[in-house]
Amino acid sequence: MPLAQGMISALAALTGSAVGGLAPVLSNYVLQKSATRRDLLNRQLGQREALYSDFIAEASRLYAHAMTHELEDINELVSLYALVSRIRLLASEPVVRSAETFVKLIIQHYGDPNMTVEQMRAAALSARADSLSAFSFACRKELEDILQRGELSTPAGN
């Protein structure tokens, strides 16, 4: 009987040592995994912000050009279509939809008569002054949703 008690005590001591030794390892693993996910999320959010900013800059430039010029070279639109395709890879459906809608608006303006400076001033002062607002708001909502969830989801999952 004393031998059994000695073995139980020895097993209990070994088990306690093993659990005590594994606790810091498991804790470190969980903390490292969390930090890695947070870093990945921040990097991917930064990439989205840069992509959306690039789209806004290029779309704004082409929108102003479309209001005052005719489309002389289809290559003017190539970079914008490339940005929209990159947005499709990452973005939620509302962001993609608003980007595509704005591209259609630009193409429509290329078919309209050119505007004078006075017409552009009047348009800027009217309610239709910020045609990119739908895209901007969709992007902001998407980024806020990602931050609240703390994770990225694929476009198919949005």
C-alpha positions in Angstrom: 0.0 0.0 0.0 2.7 2.5 0.8 4.2 1.8 -2.7 0.9 2.7 -4.4 0.7 5.9 -2.4 4.3 6.8 -3.4 3.5 6.2 -7.0 0.3 8.3 -6.8 2.3 11.1 -5.2 5.1 10.8 -7.8 2.5 10.8 -10.7 0.7 13.8 -9.1 4.0 15.7 -8.8 5.0 14.9 -12.4 1.5 15.9 -13.7 1.6 19.1 -11.8 5.1 19.9 -13.2 4.0 19.1 -16.7 0.9 21.3 -16.4 2.9 24.1 -14.8 5.5 23.8 -17.5 3.0 23.8 -20.4 0.9 26.8 -19.1 3.5 29.5 -20.2 4.0 27.7 -23.5 0.2 27.6 -24.2 -0.2 31.2 -23.0 2.6 32.4 -25.2 1.1 30.5 -28.2 -2.3 32.1 -27.7 -0.8 35.6 -27.3 1.4 35.2 -30.4 -1.5 33.9 -32.5 -3.6 36.9 -31.4 -0.8 39.4 -32.2 -0.2 37.8 -35.6 -3.9 38.0 -36.5 -4.0 41.6 -35.4 -1.0 42.5 -37.5 -2.4 40.7 -40.6 -5.7 42.5 -40.1 -4.0 45.9 -39.8 -1.9 45.2 -42.9 -4.9 44.1 -45.0 -6.9 47.1 -43.8 -4.1 49.4 -44.9 -4.0 47.7 -48.3 -7.8 48.3 -48.7 -7.5 51.9 -47.6 -4.7 52.4 -50.2 -6.7 50.7 -52.9 -9.8 52.7 -52.2 -7.8 55.9 -52.0 -6.2 55.1 -55.4 -9.7 54.5 -56.9 -10.9 57.8 -55.5 -8.0 59.8 -56.9 -8.2 58.2 -60.4 -12.0 58.3 -60.6 -12.0 61.9 -59.5 -9.5 62.8 -62.2 -11.4 61.0 -64.9 -14.8 62.4 -63.7 -13.5 65.9 -64.1 -11.9 65.0 -67.5 -15.2 63.4 -68.7 -17.1 66.6 -67.9 -14.8 68.8 -70.0 -13.5 66.5 -72.7 -14.6 63.7 -75.0 -13.1 60.3 -74.7 -10.3 60.4 -77.2 -8.4 57.3 -76.0 -9.8 54.2 -74.3 -6.6 53.9 -72.4 -7.8 56.7 -70.2 -10.2 54.2 -68.6 -7.8 51.2 -68.4 -6.3 52.2 -65.0 -9.8 52.7 -63.6 -11.0 49.3 -64.8 -7.9 47.8 -63.3 -8.6 49.4 -59.9 -12.2 48.2 -60.0 -11.0 44.6 -60.7 -8.6 44.8 -57.8 -11.5 46.1 -55.6 -13.6 43.1 -56.7 -10.9 40.8 -55.2 -11.2 42.3 -51.7 -14.2 44.4 -51.2 -17.8 43.7 -50.0 -20.6 43.8 -52.5 -21.7 47.4 -51.6 -18.2 48.7 -52.3 -17.9 46.9 -55.6 -21.4 48.0 -56.7 -20.7 51.7 -55.8 -17.4 51.6 -57.7 -19.0 50.1 -60.8 -21.8 52.7 -60.6 -19.3 55.5 -60.5 -17.4 54.1 -63.5 -20.7 54.0 -65.4 -21.3 57.7 -64.5 -17.9 58.6 -65.9 -18.6 56.8 -69.1 -22.0 58.5 -69.3 -20.3 61.9 -68.9 -17.9 61.2 -71.7 -21.0 60.8 -74.0 -22.5 64.1 -72.7 -21.7 67.5 -74.2 -18.7 69.2 -72.5 -19.5 71.5 -69.6 -18.3 75.1 -69.4 -16.5 76.4 -66.3 -19.8 78.1 -65.2 -21.7 74.8 -65.6 -19.1 73.0 -63.5 -19.3 75.7 -60.8 -23.0 75.3 -60.7 -22.8 71.5 -60.5 -20.2 71.8 -57.7 -22.5 74.0 -55.7 -25.5 71.7 -56.3 -26.5 68.5 -54.5 -24.7 66.4 -57.1 -21.3 67.9 -56.2 -19.9 64.8 -54.6 -20.7 61.9 -56.9 -18.1 59.7 -55.1 -19.9 59.9 -51.7 -21.7 56.6 -52.1 -18.4 54.9 -52.7 -16.7 56.6 -49.8 -19.5 55.8 -47.4 -19.6 52.2 -48.5 -15.8 51.9 -48.0 -16.0 53.5 -44.5 -18.8 51.2 -43.5 -16.9 48.1 -44.7 -13.7 49.2 -42.8 -15.7 49.9 -39.7 -17.5 46.5 -39.9 -14.1 44.7 -40.3 -12.7 46.5 -37.3 -15.8 45.7 -35.2 -15.6 42.0 -36.2 -11.9 41.9 -35.8 -11.5 39.7 -38.9 -11.6 39.9 -42.6 -14.0 38.0 -44.7 -13.8 37.1 -48.4 -16.0 38.9 -50.9 -18.0 35.7 -51.3 -18.7 35.7 -47.6 -19.9 39.4 -47.5 
